């Protein structure tokens, strides 16, 4: 086994040859490389699959032995200082390796079809492969220096992928916002690493934990407790930014400007997971500082509630899922702050697969809507224009529904087991935190089913004025180029897949090979016509309906459905089959050595009665949220509208007016992102801009003014002296007359004063 571990450092760099080979191909054979660009998806998937095989073997070995293996190379700079690089294999590493590789492979397969129309296909796979390499290097790092190096590489890749379509102003602003926000946390992380090295003299995790704990336990007078707490907070600030925790969460919704596959990867297994991984890795250090643990829990619970409330009024399907990610990451951070190490990692696993399923499902929906509204994110991602997609994309609908139910915490899906464990732990930690956590579980069910109902229930809203109210005409549609135009059509013909054709084009019933290349927002796209064309059907108009995505897009979603259904089994906390040898779940077996650093009572299993009792309340709250969402967002023809109590609620009156005002306040709060972005724009952006203007004025008028003033004074003084001492008799006579004049003036003033006396 040790012989196998010695070569595991290669795992982090297995996927690196893909971007290198693409770069060489573009340099040596640019035309062929671009023409055969689709072949590069295969080596990307193959190399990451090799990493997954070895990661699975490591995972099995960790379950059987739960051992920790570390291999280090030392680079001696001088006798007093040396840098050590290596890799660390422990239960946390093995869990993250499985998570990164499985989700990464499915996203790569999905991307092959999703990005096939884009001219930046090769660039996308270069970024993706390098992203996976950076994340694999991060989770296998053996010290803080390596953590920071790969941490920055992950941030760089996310910047490139969020800004993939950088010609669009909104995209360039989004990637810049993500970059600047994460720089705040990264600077704090760097200062924390340097502060810890000053305290302990080591970057290695094992040495760092041991020395740091000894310093705290011995109450060493040389170490000020405030400085220790500050260093720990600076380390935590890096995780706040990377995992989109309050108040550095503002970059995450705007990151949805990138391609949908990268949104799935960022929100499931890479960037946001990096912050949770950092806190989990350094938790033995944080746990000896109670103030930091309380701060972690406080930041987590604030993020839980804030993310849920901000998701209420989102019209963009991806932004709604982004705020959902923010809220669920808050649950993980809350669990880590409470010391529930196992529950946090369990929820990280279950949420990753469920959220990847939801994002890939949203990508399939967007891909289908683009056939109607064109390549316009404002339209193809707008849930107001969706609805009634159940009969058009049934497979996507089922997959999205299962992901939604999982995130709502409905048994027996994946997120139910992990979220319920966090909720139960919050009861014993703080009643206030428990109330917020349980309430947010209901809010999660509400806003997730809001997304589902707006997307799949009812009718396709772009054809019905009653659903959008934008046109006075009976029906309208949005053309392929993203321009809205009104049109009348017969109700029985509204679902015919017609396509506009030119007069000189030959009509056909099956136009599977028609292609069109065009440019929107600076991005060149190629689209294959999925429609059926019918010649001489009235005027040239576009009538189409969404179509199910191809198998390459559906296959990763179906695999993620299996994970969503069964991955919760690795952490089911009760006695399985009442057998003594199976009284611990797989996750507890894997994390027992690490749990000993935190809580000793986590390895006890729970019986059926206790488990059902604890989970009944949380599931009831989730069903309540689903019921409220169904009553509010289900189509108006729903039978729920005929219920007597709903009709009573719908009646106008003083109470209804007050209720409407409350709803409007909540809506404005959610739609404006809690006014946090506005606050940052006014207080920070405008403040920094005015400070820059003041600094520029001071530099130009004061600093440069003094320098230029001395120069001008010297120039004119020199010119005057030059003319006086130039050897010309005329200037000498002028100077003589000037002095005589001064003498006469002085003399006259003196004589006048004497005469006055």
Residue pairs with C-beta under 8 A, 6 or more apart in sequence:
1 61
2 69
4 57
5 69
5 71
5 89
6 71
8 54
8 58
8 71
8 87
8 89
8 140
9 71
9 86
9 87
9 140
11 51
11 54
11 55
11 97
11 136
11 140
12 87
12 133
12 136
12 137
12 140
13 133
13 137
14 47
14 48
14 50
14 51
15 44
15 47
15 48
15 51
15 129
15 130
15 132
15 133
15 136
16 129
16 130
16 133
17 43
17 47
18 40
18 43
18 44
18 47
18 125
18 126
18 129
19 125
19 126
19 129
19 130
21 40
21 43
22 33
22 40
22 122
22 125
22 126
23 126
25 32
25 33
26 33
26 34
26 122
33 122
34 122
37 121
37 122
38 112
38 116
38 121
40 122
40 125
41 108
41 109
41 111
41 112
41 125
44 108
44 125
44 128
44 129
45 105
45 108
45 109
47 129
48 101
48 104
48 105
48 108
48 132
49 101
49 105
51 97
51 101
51 136
52 98
52 101
52 102
52 105
55 94
55 97
55 98
55 101
56 98
58 89
58 93
58 94
58 97
59 94
59 95
59 97
59 98
61 67
62 89
62 90
62 91
62 94
62 590
63 586
63 589
63 590
66 91
66 589
66 590
66 592
66 593
67 90
68 88
68 89
68 90
68 593
69 88
69 89
69 90
70 86
70 87
70 88
70 89
70 142
70 206
71 86
71 87
71 142
72 84
72 85
72 86
72 142
72 204
73 84
73 85
73 86
74 82
74 83
74 84
75 82
75 83
75 84
75 85
76 82
77 83
83 145
84 142
84 143
84 203
84 204
85 142
85 143
85 145
85 146
86 142
86 143
86 146
87 140
87 141
87 142
88 140
88 141
88 142
88 205
89 140
90 594
91 590
91 591
91 593
91 594
92 139
92 277
92 280
92 281
92 345
92 594
93 139
93 140
94 590
95 345
95 349
95 590
96 139
96 273
96 277
97 136
97 139
97 140
99 268
99 269
99 273
99 348
99 349
99 352
100 132
100 135
100 136
100 139
100 269
100 270
101 132
101 136
102 269
102 563
103 264
103 265
103 268
103 269
103 352
103 353
103 356
104 128
104 132
104 265
104 269
104 270
106 356
106 360
106 556
106 559
106 560
107 128
107 261
107 262
107 264
107 265
107 356
107 360
107 556
108 125
108 128
109 552
109 555
109 556
110 261
110 264
110 360
110 363
110 552
110 553
110 556
110 557
111 124
111 125
111 128
111 259
111 261
112 552
113 549
113 550
113 552
113 553
114 259
114 260
114 261
114 363
114 367
114 553
115 121
115 124
115 259
115 261
117 525
117 526
117 527
117 528
118 124
118 259
118 523
118 524
118 525
118 526
119 523
119 524
119 525
119 526
120 164
120 165
120 523
123 164
124 161
124 164
124 259
127 157
127 160
127 161
127 164
127 262
128 161
128 261
128 262
128 265
130 153
130 157
131 154
131 157
131 158
131 161
131 262
131 265
131 270
132 270
133 153
134 150
134 153
134 154
134 156
134 157
135 150
135 154
135 269
135 270
135 273
135 274
137 146
137 149
137 150
137 153
138 147
138 150
138 151
138 153
138 154
138 274
138 277
139 277
141 147
141 149
141 150
142 204
142 205
143 203
143 204
143 205
144 193
144 196
144 197
144 203
144 205
144 208
145 193
145 203
147 278
147 281
148 189
148 190
148 193
151 186
151 189
151 238
151 242
151 274
151 278
152 186
154 242
154 270
154 271
154 274
155 179
155 182
155 186
155 242
155 271
158 178
158 182
158 255
158 266
158 270
158 271
159 175
159 178
159 179
160 175
161 258
161 259
161 262
161 266
162 171
162 174
162 175
162 178
162 254
162 255
162 257
162 258
162 262
162 266
163 171
163 172
163 174
163 175
163 176
163 257
163 258
164 171
164 258
164 259
164 262
165 171
165 257
165 258
165 259
165 521
165 522
165 523
166 172
166 175
167 521
167 522
167 523
168 257
168 521
168 522
168 523
170 257
171 257
171 258
173 254
174 251
174 254
174 255
174 256
174 257
174 258
175 255
175 257
175 258
177 250
177 251
177 254
178 251
178 254
178 255
181 241
181 248
181 250
181 251
182 241
182 242
182 248
182 251
184 237
184 241
184 248
185 237
185 238
185 239
185 240
185 241
185 242
185 248
186 238
186 241
188 233
188 234
188 235
188 237
188 238
188 241
189 234
189 235
189 237
189 238
189 278
191 231
191 234
192 231
192 232
192 233
192 234
192 235
192 236
192 237
192 238
193 203
193 235
195 227
195 230
195 231
195 234
196 208
196 212
196 231
196 235
197 203
199 211
199 212
199 215
199 223
199 227
199 228
199 231
200 207
200 208
200 211
200 212
200 215
201 211
202 208
202 211
205 281
208 285
209 284
209 285
212 228
212 285
212 288
213 284
213 285
213 288
215 223
215 228
216 228
216 288
216 289
217 288
228 289
229 289
229 291
229 292
232 285
232 286
232 289
232 292
233 292
233 295
235 278
235 282
235 285
236 279
236 286
236 292
236 295
236 296
237 248
238 275
238 278
239 245
239 275
239 276
239 278
239 279
239 333
240 246
240 247
240 248
240 275
240 299
241 248
241 251
241 275
242 271
242 272
242 274
242 275
242 278
243 272
243 273
243 274
243 275
243 276
243 329
243 332
243 333
244 251
244 252
244 272
244 275
244 303
244 325
244 326
244 329
245 275
245 299
245 300
245 303
245 326
245 329
245 330
245 333
246 299
246 302
246 303
246 306
246 330
247 676
249 303
249 306
249 307
249 326
250 673
250 676
250 677
250 680
252 272
252 322
252 323
252 325
252 326
253 319
253 322
253 323
253 673
255 263
255 266
255 322
256 263
256 316
256 318
256 319
256 322
257 377
258 266
260 318
260 359
260 360
260 362
260 363
260 366
261 360
261 363
263 318
263 321
263 322
263 359
263 363
264 355
264 356
264 359
264 360
264 363
265 356
266 272
267 321
267 322
267 325
267 355
267 356
267 359
268 351
268 352
268 353
268 355
268 356
268 359
269 352
269 356
272 325
272 329
273 348
273 352
275 329
276 329
276 332
276 333
276 336
276 344
276 348
279 286
279 296
279 333
279 336
280 336
280 341
280 344
280 345
283 336
283 341
283 597
283 598
284 597
284 598
286 292
286 293
286 296
287 293
287 339
287 597
287 598
293 337
293 338
293 339
294 337
295 337
296 333
296 336
296 337
297 333
297 334
297 336
297 337
297 338
297 429
297 430
297 433
298 337
299 330
299 333
299 337
300 330
300 331
300 332
300 333
300 334
300 335
300 336
300 337
301 330
301 334
301 433
301 436
301 437
302 330
303 326
303 327
303 329
303 330
303 333
304 327
304 330
304 331
304 334
304 436
304 437
304 440
305 327
305 330
305 436
305 439
305 440
305 443
306 326
306 327
306 330
306 674
307 323
307 324
307 325
307 326
307 327
307 328
307 329
307 330
308 323
308 324
308 327
308 440
308 443
308 444
308 447
309 443
309 666
309 669
309 670
309 674
310 323
310 326
310 669
310 670
310 673
310 674
311 320
311 323
311 324
311 327
311 447
311 670
312 446
312 447
312 450
312 666
312 667
312 670
313 667
313 670
313 671
314 320
314 323
314 670
314 671
315 382
315 383
315 384
316 377
316 381
316 382
316 383
317 362
317 365
317 366
317 381
317 382
317 383
317 386
317 451
317 455
318 359
318 362
318 366
318 381
320 383
320 447
320 450
320 451
321 355
321 358
321 359
321 362
321 451
323 447
324 355
324 358
324 407
324 444
324 447
324 448
325 355
327 440
327 444
328 347
328 351
328 355
328 407
328 415
328 444
331 347
331 419
331 422
331 437
332 344
332 347
332 348
332 351
332 422
333 344
334 422
334 426
334 433
334 437
335 341
335 343
335 344
335 347
335 422
335 425
336 344
338 425
338 426
338 429
339 598
339 599
340 421
340 422
340 425
340 599
340 602
341 591
341 594
341 595
341 598
341 599
341 602
342 421
342 571
342 587
342 588
342 591
342 595
342 602
343 418
343 421
343 422
343 425
344 422
345 587
345 591
346 417
346 418
346 421
346 570
346 571
346 587
347 415
347 418
347 419
347 421
347 422
349 414
349 418
349 567
349 570
349 571
350 406
350 414
350 415
350 417
350 418
350 419
350 567
350 568
350 571
351 407
351 415
351 418
353 414
353 560
353 563
353 564
353 567
354 403
354 406
354 407
354 413
354 414
354 415
354 564
355 403
355 407
356 560
357 399
357 400
357 402
357 403
357 406
357 557
357 560
357 561
357 563
357 564
358 400
358 403
358 404
358 407
360 399
360 553
360 556
360 557
360 560
361 396
361 399
361 400
361 403
361 557
362 381
362 400
363 553
364 393
364 396
364 548
364 549
364 553
364 554
364 557
365 386
365 389
365 393
365 396
365 400
365 455
365 546
366 380
366 381
367 549
367 553
368 389
368 392
368 393
368 396
368 546
368 547
368 548
368 549
369 379
369 380
369 381
369 385
369 386
369 546
370 380
371 480
371 530
371 531
371 544
371 546
371 547
372 462
372 477
372 478
372 480
372 544
372 545
372 546
373 379
373 380
373 385
373 462
373 478
373 482
374 380
374 478
374 479
374 480
374 481
374 482
374 520
375 482
375 520
375 523
375 525
375 527
376 482
376 520
379 385
379 478
379 482
383 451
383 454
383 455
384 454
384 461
384 467
384 468
385 461
385 462
385 468
385 478
386 454
386 455
386 456
386 460
386 461
387 454
387 455
387 456
387 457
387 458
387 459
387 460
387 461
387 467
387 635
388 456
388 457
388 458
388 459
388 460
388 461
389 396
389 397
389 455
389 456
389 460
389 546
390 397
390 456
390 457
392 460
392 545
392 546
392 547
392 548
393 546
393 547
393 548
393 549
394 548
395 548
395 554
395 557
395 558
396 548
396 549
396 554
396 557
397 456
398 561
399 557
399 558
399 560
399 561
400 452
400 455
400 456
401 452
401 456
402 413
402 561
402 564
402 565
403 560
403 561
403 564
404 448
404 449
404 451
404 452
405 413
406 413
406 414
406 415
406 416
406 564
407 415
407 444
407 448
408 415
408 444
408 445
408 448
408 449
408 622
408 625
408 626
409 415
409 416
409 419
409 420
409 441
409 444
409 445
409 618
409 619
409 622
410 416
410 619
410 622
410 623
411 417
411 615
411 619
412 565
412 568
413 564
413 565
413 568
414 563
414 564
414 565
414 566
414 567
414 568
415 568
416 568
416 615
416 619
417 568
417 571
417 572
417 573
418 568
418 571
419 441
419 618
420 614
420 615
420 618
420 619
421 571
421 573
422 437
423 434
423 437
423 438
423 441
423 618
424 614
426 433
426 434
426 437
426 438
427 434
438 617
438 618
438 621
439 621
441 618
441 621
441 622
441 625
442 621
442 622
442 624
442 625
443 625
444 622
444 625
445 621
445 622
445 623
445 624
445 625
445 626
445 629
446 625
446 626
446 628
446 629
447 629
449 625
449 626
449 629
449 630
449 633
450 629
450 632
450 633
453 629
453 630
453 633
453 634
454 633
457 633
457 634
457 635
458 467
458 634
458 635
459 467
459 635
460 545
460 546
461 467
461 468
462 468
462 476
462 477
462 478
463 475
463 476
463 477
463 494
464 475
465 471
465 472
465 473
465 474
465 475
465 476
470 476
470 484
471 484
471 486
473 486
473 487
473 488
474 488
475 486
475 487
475 488
475 489
475 494
476 484
476 485
476 486
476 487
477 484
477 485
477 487
477 541
477 542
477 543
478 484
478 485
479 485
479 542
480 500
480 542
481 518
481 520
482 520
487 541
489 541
489 543
493 543
494 543
495 543
495 545
496 534
496 543
497 530
497 531
497 532
497 543
497 544
497 545
497 547
498 531
498 532
498 533
498 534
498 537
498 541
498 542
498 543
498 544
499 511
499 529
499 531
499 532
499 533
499 542
499 544
500 540
500 541
500 542
501 507
501 533
501 535
501 540
507 533
507 534
507 535
507 536
508 533
509 532
509 533
509 534
510 532
511 529
511 531
511 532
511 533
512 528
512 529
512 530
513 528
513 529
514 528
514 529
515 526
515 527
515 528
515 529
516 526
516 527
516 529
517 524
517 525
517 526
517 527
518 524
518 525
518 527
519 525
530 547
531 544
548 554
570 585
570 586
570 587
571 585
571 586
571 587
571 588
572 585
573 585
573 588
573 605
573 606
573 611
574 605
574 606
574 607
574 608
574 610
574 611
575 582
575 583
575 605
575 607
576 582
576 583
576 585
583 605
584 592
584 603
584 605
585 605
588 595
588 602
588 603
588 605
592 603
595 602
595 603
606 614
630 638
630 640
631 640
631 646
634 640
634 641
640 646
641 647
649 656
669 675
672 678
723 731
724 731
724 735
